[in-house]
Amino acid sequence: MRAKKVDFEVTYITADSKPDWFLEISPHGKVPVLKVDDDVLFESNAIAEFLDEMVSPQLHPTDPIKRARNRAWTDFTTGWAGALGKVAYAKTKEDQAKGLEDLPKTLTKIEDSLSRRENDGPYFNGDTLCLVDAAYAPFLMRFNMVEAINPTNVLDDFPKIKAWSEALLSNEAVINSVSEDFDEVFKKSLHRRESLAAQILDEQSAAAE
C-alpha cells in the first residue's frame, strides 16, 4: 500500500495481546488482515494480489510468464522464512550451527534467481518494487536485525541477496512498514522465543551495567 501510495489506517497487533475483535475477523489469528468496507481479507500474498489488481500502478509483471514466475518465488517465502528462522531464532549455538549448515541450500536458490534476472535491479524486477520484494522484505528486515545482535555474516557469500537486501531495507516503503517501536517489540519477541540472540542481548545489557 505504501508503494502504491494508498491511503489507509493501520492498527498494530502484537502476538501477546490480540484483542477479541481481531480474533473474530482473522481466521488464523495472524496478521496481516485487510478490511475493505465490510469485507475482510487475510494472508499476505492474497492481500497483495488483491491490491495489485485493484490499485494502480500494477507491481506484478504484465507478461504472463514473468508474472507466473513472480508468483512462484513469492510462494517460496515459506521455505525461505523457515530456513532463515532456524538461524535467527535458534535457542543454542548448536542449533544455530545446524541452521547455518542448511541455510545455503535455500539462499543459493534465491541467489541463482537474482543472477538470472533480465534487469540490473536493485529490486527483483528492476528499479521498481514488486510483489516479490514485498514478500521477502519483512524476513530480510528481521534477519538483519538479528545479524546486528549475533553476526553470522552468512549473506557475504551471497552478494546478489545482500545487495537486494540492502536496497529493500533502505526503501522508505519498507522502512515505514513497521511501527515506530518495532525494535523494542522485536527484541521482546526474541526473548519470548528464548532465542540465542535474546541471551546475547541480556549479556550485553549486564555488561553495560
N, C-alpha and C positions, 0 to 999 in steps of 0.2 A: 504494500500500500504506500509506503514511503517512496519507493522507486517510481511509482505511478502518480505520486502526489495526490493521493486520495484523502479527503477529509474524513477523519474517524475519531472516535473516542476509545480509549483503551483502559481496561481495568486489569491490574496485575494480580495474579493468583499465585500463592506460594503453596508448596506441597504440604506444609504442616498446618495450613489454615485455609481449607477450602470451604467457602460458605455454602449453605444449603441451596441457594438459588442457582449457584454454578453447577452443583452436582445434579440438579434437576434438568439442566439443559445440555450437559456434557455426558454423552452415553458411556464414555470410558473413564470419566473423571479426570481427563487430561486437557491441557492447553496445547494449541490454541483452539478457541471456539469463536466463530464469527456470527454475529447476529445481524441479519439483514431484515429490517422491519420485524415481522413476526416469525421469520424463518431462521433456523439455526443450522450452521454448517460446522463440521468438525473434521479433524485430521489435516495436517499442514499441506500436504500435496493437493488434496481435494479443494481446500480453500484457495490455494494459489492458482489452480486451474480455473476455478470459478472467476476469480478476479481478472485473470488474463483474458477470459472470454468476454467479460462484461465491461472492462475499463481499458481504454487506450492509454499509451501505446502497448501493443502486444509484445510481450517479452519472450514468448516461445518463437522459434524459427517458423517462418511461413512454409518452408519446404517440408513436405510430409515426412520424408526420410529423416531429415535432420531433427524434426520435431519428435519423431518416434525415438530417436537415439537420445535426445534430451530427456525424454520421459523415462527411458530405461536407466540412465545414470541417476536420475532423481530417485527411482525406486531402489537403487543400490545403497542409499543412505542408511538403510537398516543394518547391513553388514558393516558399513563404514563406521557407524556410530558404535557398534558393538566392539569392533577392533580397537578403536581409539579409547573407548571406555575401560577396557581391560588394562590399559596403561595409565590413563589419567586417574582412575578411581580405584586402582589396586590398593589393597589394605596392607600388603607387606612388600618388601624389596623382592622377595622370591616371586610373588605374584606379578609384580611389575616386570621382572626379568622375563618371565614366561610370555607376558603380553608383548614385550618388545621383540621377542623372538618370532612371534606370529604376525605382528603388525605389518612388516614389509610386504607380505603377500597381498594385503589389501591396498597398501599405498602404491605398490607397483602398478596395479590395475588403473588407478586414477592417474598416476604419472604418465603411463602409456597413452591414456586417452587424451590428456592435455598435450602430449607430444604430437599427437596426430591431428590436432586442431588445424583447420584451414584458415586460421587467423593469428594475429600477433598478440592476442589478449588485450588487457591484462585479465579479463574475465573469461568465463568458459566459452562464450560465443563471440568474443571480441571486445569492443570498447564500451559495451552497454551491459548492465546487469541482466541476467536471465533467471528463469526459474531454477535452473541447476545451481546457480550461485546462491539463490535464496535458501535452497535446501541444505547446502553444505556449510554455509557461513556460521550458523549457530554452533555447530560442532567444532569448527575451527576456532571460533572465539573462545569456547570453554577449554579446549585442549591447550591453546596458547596461554590461557590464564594459569593452568596447572603447570605448564612448562616454565613459567616465570617463578613458580614456587619450587619446583623439583625438576630441573632441566634434564632432559634426555638427549636433546639435540637430534632426535631421530629424523626430523624433516631436512636436515642438512644433506642427507643422501638423496633427497627428492626435490631438486631445485625448482621444477615446474610447480609442484604443490606449494612449496614455500613461497614462491613469487605470487601465486594465486592467492594464498592465504594473506600475504601482506597487502595485496591490492584490496581484497574484500574487507579486511579489518581497518583499513584507512578510509573506507567509503562511508559517507555520512548516514546513508540509509541503514547500513549495518550497525554503525556506532550507536545510533539513536533507537535501535530496535529493542533495547533493554531499558529497564528502569534506572534512574539515577543512582540508586543504592544497590545496583546489581552486584558490584564487587563484594559488598558485605553479605548479601543474600547468598551468593555463590559459595563463599567461604563457609557459611553456616551449613550449606548443603554438603560440602566436603566433610565437615565434622559429623553430620548426620550419617554419612556413608561410612564413617570410621576409616577414612582413606589415609594412605601414607602421606599424601600432601597435607592433610589436616594435622598429622603428627609433626610434620616439619614446621608448619605454622606455629604450633604450640611451643616447639623447641626454640624457634626464633623469638617468640614473644617472651619466653622465660629468660633467654639470654640477654634480652634488651632491658630487663627489669633490674 
